């Protein structure tokens, strides 16, 4: 049995797709938190990508084989729990089913006209209507090669980017909390400004930090810019 039902592949589509946080912005946010220089970069990051539940990964794949989003079990559990609390637009047959029902010329791609024509046709399942409106609104951002057609790969790539971005923002929140609680254990020289080297040392300190915290510190050190 899959996550949302028996054998059928189910997808849910978020109504708002967040913009990506680039590596420079991520690194600046990490440094602001670690060096306690204020929260400007992190606040800016939060403004760029709303961290409310409606901005969590929009397309979770669940099949009879049990395939769900990839990543650490803790991250999967957090995302799944958050999604359970928000409305879902189920798509019969998943994203491919939606494309098949909308793709009038059978080229496995969707044009704006095809989406608009199906929306005008009426009597659509609620999930299909909501998903198509979202695809139409965000069409330009999804159309990665600017050929005025969007396909399964482009939509899923957009979702993977949004998912990774959300996970980064969640990690920033966790890092901020860890630093607030354990700064003395990280800032070993007590100068009030933790460094990248001190992060790396803390990440190796099995006697001071549990595995989850060490993984978080490793992530922060790796993404320091």
C-alpha positions in Angstrom: 0.0 0.0 0.0 1.3 3.5 -0.8 1.3 6.5 1.4 -2.1 7.9 0.2 -3.9 4.8 -1.0 -3.7 1.3 -2.4 -2.1 0.7 -5.7 -2.9 3.9 -7.5 -0.2 6.5 -7.9 -1.3 9.7 -6.2 0.1 13.2 -6.5 -0.8 16.4 -4.7 0.0 19.8 -6.1 0.7 22.8 -3.9 -1.1 26.0 -4.8 2.0 28.2 -4.4 5.5 27.2 -5.6 8.3 28.9 -3.7 11.3 30.4 -5.4 14.7 28.8 -4.8 17.2 30.0 -2.3 20.6 30.1 -4.0 23.8 28.8 -2.5 25.1 32.3 -1.7 22.0 33.3 0.2 22.1 30.0 2.0 25.7 30.5 3.0 25.1 34.0 4.2 22.1 32.9 6.3 24.3 30.1 7.9 27.1 32.6 8.7 24.6 35.1 10.2 23.3 32.4 12.5 26.6 30.9 13.4 28.5 34.2 14.0 25.5 35.7 15.8 25.6 38.8 13.6 21.8 39.2 13.6 19.1 37.5 11.6 19.0 39.6 8.5 20.0 37.0 6.0 17.8 34.3 7.6 14.8 36.7 7.7 15.5 37.5 4.0 15.6 33.8 3.2 12.3 33.3 5.0 10.7 36.1 3.0 11.9 34.5 -0.3 10.4 31.1 0.6 7.4 31.0 2.9 7.8 28.2 5.3 4.1 27.7 6.1 2.7 24.2 5.6 1.2 25.1 2.2 4.7 25.5 0.8 5.8 22.0 1.6 6.7 19.6 -1.2 3.7 19.6 -3.6 4.1 16.4 -5.4 4.8 13.4 -3.2 5.0 10.2 -5.2 3.4 7.1 -3.6 3.1 3.9 -5.5 2.3 0.3 -4.7 6.1 -0.3 -4.3 6.1 2.2 -1.5 8.2 4.9 -3.3 8.0 8.2 -1.4 10.2 11.3 -1.4 13.9 10.5 -1.2 16.1 11.6 1.7 16.7 10.9 5.3 13.9 9.2 7.2 13.6 12.1 9.6 13.1 14.6 6.8 10.5 12.3 5.1 8.6 11.9 8.4 8.5 15.7 9.0 7.3 16.4 5.5 4.7 13.7 5.5 3.4 14.8 8.9 3.1 18.4 7.8 1.3 17.5 4.6 -1.2 15.4 6.5 -2.4 18.6 8.1 -3.1 20.4 4.9 -5.7 20.0 2.1 -4.6 17.7 -0.7 -5.7 17.7 -4.3 -5.5 14.0 -5.3 -4.9 13.3 -9.0 -6.2 10.0 -10.4 -3.3 8.3 -12.1 -0.9 10.8 -10.7 0.8 13.6 -12.7 1.0 11.4 -15.8 -2.7 10.8 -15.6 -3.4 14.6 -15.4 -1.1 15.1 -18.4 -2.8 12.3 -20.4 -6.3 13.8 -19.7 -5.2 17.3 -20.8 -2.8 16.6 -23.7 -5.1 16.8 -26.7 -2.4 16.2 -29.3 -0.8 13.3 -27.5 2.7 14.7 -27.6 3.2 14.1 -23.8 3.5 17.9 -23.3 1.1 20.6 -22.2 0.6 24.0 -23.8 -1.2 26.9 -22.3 -4.0 26.4 -24.8 -4.4 22.8 -23.8 -4.6 23.7 -20.1 -7.1 26.5 -20.7 -9.2 24.4 -23.0 -9.6 21.6 -20.4 -10.3 24.2 -17.7 -13.1 25.6 -19.8 -14.5 22.2 -20.5 -16.1 22.0 -17.0 -17.0 19.0 -14.9 -13.4 18.5 -13.9 -12.4 16.6 -10.7 -11.5 19.1 -8.0 -7.9 17.9 -7.9 -7.5 18.3 -11.7 -8.9 21.8 -11.7 -6.7 23.0 -8.9 -3.6 21.4 -10.3 -4.2 22.8 -13.8 -4.8 26.3 -12.5 -1.5 26.1 -10.6 0.4 24.9 -13.7 -1.1 27.7 -15.8 -0.2 30.4 -13.3 3.4 29.1 -12.8 3.8 28.1 -16.5 6.8 30.3 -17.3 8.8 29.2 -14.2 8.1 25.5 -14.9 9.0 25.8 -18.6 12.7 25.4 -18.1 13.7 25.4 -21.8 11.3 28.1 -22.8 9.7 26.1 -25.6 6.1 27.0 -24.6 5.5 23.4 -23.6 5.8 21.8 -20.2 6.3 18.1 -19.6 6.4 15.6 -16.7 10.2 16.0 -16.2 10.0 19.9 -15.9 7.1 19.8 -13.5 8.9 17.2 -11.3 12.2 19.1 -11.5 10.4 22.2 -10.2 9.0 20.2 -7.3 12.4 18.7 -6.4 13.9 22.1 -6.3 11.1 23.4 -4.1 11.4 20.4 -1.8 15.2 20.8 -1.4 14.7 24.5 -0.8 12.2 23.9 1.9 14.5 21.3 3.6 17.3 23.9 3.6 15.0 26.4 5.3 14.0 23.8 7.9 17.7 23.1 8.6 18.3 26.9 9.1 15.6 26.9 11.7 17.1 23.9 13.4 20.6 25.4 13.3 19.3 28.6 14.9 17.7 26.6 17.7 20.9 24.5 18.2 23.1 27.5 18.4 20.8 29.2 20.9 20.9 26.2 23.1 24.5 24.9 22.7 26.6 27.9 21.6 29.1 27.4 24.5 29.8 23.9 23.3 30.5 25.2 19.7 32.3 28.4 20.4 35.2 26.7 22.1 37.4 29.8 22.5 34.5 31.8 24.0 34.9 34.9 21.8 31.2 34.9 20.9 31.8 34.3 17.2 31.7 30.7 16.1 33.7 29.9 13.1 33.6 27.4 10.3 36.4 25.5 11.9 34.6 25.4 15.2 31.5 24.0 13.4 33.7 21.2 11.9 35.2 20.4 15.4 31.7 20.3 17.0 30.4 18.0 14.2 33.1 15.5 15.2 32.4 15.7 18.9 30.4 12.5 19.6 30.7 13.1 23.3 28.9 16.4 23.1 26.4 16.1 20.3 24.1 13.4 19.1 24.1 12.1 15.5 21.2 14.4 14.4 23.0 17.5 15.7 26.3 16.4 14.2 24.7 15.9 10.8 23.2 19.4 11.1 26.5 20.9 11.9 28.2 19.0 9.0 25.5 20.5 6.7 26.1 24.0 7.9 29.9 23.6 7.5 29.5 22.2 4.0 27.3 25.0 2.9 29.3 27.8 4.5 30.1 30.3 1.7 
